[in-house]
Amino acid sequence: MDDCPRCGSALERLELGEVETIACGRCGFADVPVDHESDRPRLESWRDALERFYER
């Protein structure tokens, strides 16, 4: 098995049902793909809010 890319310790193989990943028990590294895009809407500034209010 490979060594951890962060700390060099041995990696463990973890399985849950059909999902499998590798993880490091020492530093907590986990080889899990993630989506870093935010689902939150863009925050509106006070200026934008007032302009939108006065347009109506």
C-alpha positions as CSV (number, residue, x, y, z in Angstrom):
1,M,0.0,0.0,0.0
2,D,1.1,3.6,-0.6
3,D,2.3,6.1,1.9
4,C,0.3,9.2,2.9
5,P,1.1,12.2,0.6
6,R,0.9,14.6,3.7
7,C,2.9,12.8,6.4
8,G,4.4,9.7,4.9
9,S,2.6,7.2,7.2
10,A,1.0,4.0,5.9
11,L,-2.4,4.5,4.4
12,E,-5.4,2.3,5.3
13,R,-8.1,1.1,2.9
14,L,-11.6,1.8,4.1
15,E,-14.8,0.3,2.7
16,L,-18.5,1.0,3.3
17,G,-20.8,-0.9,1.1
18,E,-19.6,-0.4,-2.5
19,V,-17.6,2.8,-1.6
20,E,-13.9,2.4,-1.0
21,T,-11.2,5.0,-0.2
22,I,-7.8,5.3,1.4
23,A,-7.1,7.3,4.6
24,C,-4.3,8.1,7.0
25,G,-4.9,7.4,10.7
26,R,-2.1,9.7,11.7
27,C,-2.9,13.0,10.0
28,G,-6.5,12.4,8.8
29,F,-5.9,12.6,5.1
30,A,-8.7,10.9,3.1
31,D,-8.6,10.3,-0.6
32,V,-12.3,11.4,-1.2
33,P,-13.2,13.5,-4.2
34,V,-15.1,16.7,-3.3
35,D,-16.8,19.5,-5.1
36,H,-15.5,22.9,-3.9
37,E,-18.1,25.0,-5.6
38,S,-20.6,26.8,-3.3
39,D,-24.3,26.4,-3.6
40,R,-24.9,29.6,-1.7
41,P,-26.3,32.5,-3.8
42,R,-24.1,35.6,-4.2
43,L,-24.6,38.0,-1.3
44,E,-26.2,41.3,-2.3
45,S,-24.6,44.5,-1.2
46,W,-26.6,47.3,0.5
47,R,-26.0,49.5,-2.6
48,D,-27.4,46.7,-5.0
49,A,-30.4,46.2,-2.7
50,L,-31.3,49.9,-2.6
51,E,-30.9,50.2,-6.4
52,R,-33.1,47.2,-6.9
53,F,-35.7,48.7,-4.4
54,Y,-35.7,52.1,-6.1
55,E,-36.0,50.6,-9.6
56,R,-39.4,49.1,-8.8
